Amino acid sequence: MAATSGRVLVVDDSEAIRRLIRVNLELEGFEVVTAADGAECLEVVHRVAPDVVTLDVVMPRLDGLRTAARLRAAWETAHLPIAIVSACTPADLERGESVGVDGYLAKPFDPADLIELVRRLRAMDRPAAAAAGRRFAYDFGSAPHPIAQTLRDFALSEHAQELVPPDESRP
């Protein structure tokens, strides 16, 4: 039997997505353990000792960003490379960066980008990346996801305005 490339804890509330990620990573030699939400992740992370954790953002009980924050806050898991694998808003990306997420891959994703993300995070030196001021070790696959990049560009532009429901007037 071939040696594994590492152990990945995949956290997503969609069984189909967990299965898709598992199959792709196992084909590349990774051992994969799954959890259905952030609360389950926190229950199993110590038992399975993963090399990398991937998190969806929107999940029941405990979402991915709060899970990432809790993993970073505990000394036993603070060192773990964490990636968000989700369809995120620019605000989610900012929150992810602020809690110490190391990588991001937009859904839907190319399986080759998923494998590259996990390999880079597995090999990453977290303290060196933080000292170098890198935002994410790996994000959006090879290039920014067009929709996420457009949203981010618009949010940062001078044309961005606060959204106000139609029945409310602007101050």
Secondary structure, DSSP 8 states (H G I E B T S, - for coil): ----SEEEEEE-S-HHHHHHHHHHHHHTTEEEEEESSHHHHHHHHHHH--SEEEE-SS-SSS-HHHHHHHHHHSTTTTTS-EEEES---HHHHHHHHHHT--EEE-SS--HHHHHHHHHHHHH--HHHHHHTT-S-SEESTTS--HHHHHHHHHHHSTT------TTS---
